[in-house]
Amino acid sequence: MPAPVVAIVGTGQAGFQAAASLRQEGFAGRIVMIGDEPVPPYQRPPLSKSYLARESSLDELWLRPETFYAQHQIEVLAGETVTALDRTERRLRLASDSELSWDHLVLATGARFRPLAVPGAELDGVVPLRTLADADVLRERLDQAREVVVIGAGFIGLEFASVAIARGATVHIVEVTQQPMGRVVSATISRFFTEAHRRWGAEVLLGTGVTRILGTGGRVTGVETSGGRHLPADLVLICIGVVPNAELAREAGLAVDNGIVVDERLATTDPAILAIGDCANFPTPFAIGRVRLESVQNAVDQGRSVAAYIVGKPAPYDKVPWFWSDQSDVKLQIAGITAGHDNAVLRGDPESGHFSVFCFRTGRLIGVESVNQTADHVVARRLLAGNPKLAPEQAADVSYDLRALARGLSAREA
């Protein structure tokens, strides 16, 4: 009987973790990773932080050295694309005209940048930041850039902006909503980072759209805003969100809705096919309804979860979500999912640059956002993993011992 085959479509953090965890779980069959980028699996967070700022090198991006894959008998097909998924025959068709049969399939296809549909978006000097190739282009462009416009004030846009400011560029940040990072953070955190970027030297335009991108001779020269401003630019970053790569799943007849729909064990409507990472829409006890999360923690934990599923140890995926963002000398860490909170209390003073926002819904703690306050973040993750009986007034009281509460939860669980 031939050895079972696990095919993993995607060589990002989630796909890599699924492969590595399969070997850790004792899976002895064939593992094949397929990725459309012509490089080994790498980390994405440094692309908008240390790598972009030239504080880390290419060698520091790789998730593992190439010897790791040989030692663990993990095949990596880099620069290859899956063109079709045959569920009946359990076969993948590849762009190279070859085919791959599988027993379990893991879709870790990630997401791609959302394009900006305005005139001039095709001009030279208008770029996204999603892949290593994008980051390499931006590193070179930043060496000459003097006027930078960032369209979109999410995590990536603001991280890039802080690097561009540090490199000496004049930076304009254009955000169509009134709250930078507003999709994932509280109003308090959004205001804090808006003012921080202004202090660092950026102009932040809120409630402002882009009507067109201006250029001469095919090269970008500026951005026209919905308010009639003309912002000079020799470099424009488009950073208005991502689109989950779910086309392969949709064409194969799997359920798709803001990503590939999976159950609590990360299985699709076909139990032999799982989806993880940025492309997966899954239920979680930490939110109302379903979510699709873009984070290293989620990718790693879901990779481990599907590996356990494949070797016969399925379990509901219920890990506490957590995220981080480094902008200049400020570190934001989030535990839980704070969207949808109805009460938020401060612990500490934003003026000090060291504080946390504890977010509650119907009296229950659902998430904590910490600025330069790692101790609060670590405790928050422990609290959210249990069933914390924490009142808003206790969270706001800096003399209240959160660590003792977390230790008590751990003792009860033991």
Steps between C-alpha positions, in 0.01 A plus 500: 500500500650835399588751772235768559561841346426838653506785250528852641414786265684803633849542641434778750502473878187285516605257228849466644366434850261233374789316332736532797231395748408194294853370547489592870176303528671194348344512154717275282341558161590738222468877559500738204482879537410705192560875485483748217789714627844383376655504848498277811237558772563831676367729773272785392493733806858631450412608145335817633730535800865396544560368147353810340710717733813300404541392863479131407631303203347260253651201682308598814167476316509129421280293730760222486823438309463289187663204677196479729273392213739230385551368852126479561416375151276793419481575130472869411385586149590870488386714207223254419127574469199275550257554213226254590378288788327171420318385813364180346839368393683679784743655260659840447587630157807724489599777262801291397252249349577244769249355746515407866275250675422551868322337792467818704517850359582812702410831341730766644465731203518825697377830363607760246497878519177677409559725197392863496260561213588857403664650193878496525526195725713333231770769504860416579563575865155384617562177689345257750670329795402138532784281377878483528524629144287802598723568801814481287355759260405729789842471666661628182236767438533636853868574437397770254149591617445850634119530487303193605124451508354205689144415398339305782576528873490139608784317673713461187446855380592653834801271546625599157434867575710488817790346306470758221504785754810354665666483157448874457200512266210742524198277562129555441257234629157494335224304674140488379357437849533714811693233693839357396510127571134546593396156377701329774569748780309723741450871445755573776776303327411649163527855636827423676668374181355779288656758729824301521543506122429871495766554768747297296440730205228344283195684373199281573188570294193325642162459333682553172492292185712497185349603168803444280876455499693752296801436282730619226666275244356192664647589840302602808522865604212542742163401642172687467272459802124511525539835677673652199855488641793419274762317704846480340636146481787312345389183681146386581414197711159342441396335824120480516462140614523155349291253304508136618623258234193279486450456126643147492258393772204673337567339162515161672155553649609568858315757710654848476395814688770757575747214474470124499230392743613239754350344812632506856765242402606705195353251252320626191173357370723216374647334813819402315574867427597750768565874481719706730657841540400821325269322254285317760167621638441313826289504817667605823381540859678838505261674262135513408461293187785409268830678437793504262822597676829619356759428766807287559349347815189391316701354212729305734227367727276401210792323331550295816128432526462357149809284545335344806177457300679317221672253735169415666492741795236756398401767749311829483722798421464735796833682539505855636569736208783748542668756278772764509618804310832687528485866398810707569578444869144397590387138529129421484394154619143372488360192673155381404273671248386842616262576211144525625580607855244716682728620779869588505703606803850638528768346717787746518545840339530547121708812565770275646509284187446189716138392539236242411137512391284221643197432280177342625177383342197457725732510799739230375864564408547433128835663425787715619704749297838587652743776404856441619351292780602141430422383855132590450496318168645180645248502787215578259576192291489283812176661617327456166605134483294442815172649619605823670270654758646845440286808543574818302573694819757237602670521161523879529653484849879478457530374857282196423720189462424359155779246530341350811170467314675325211685267737171412665348409165798280415476324837130426452561364150779273630 
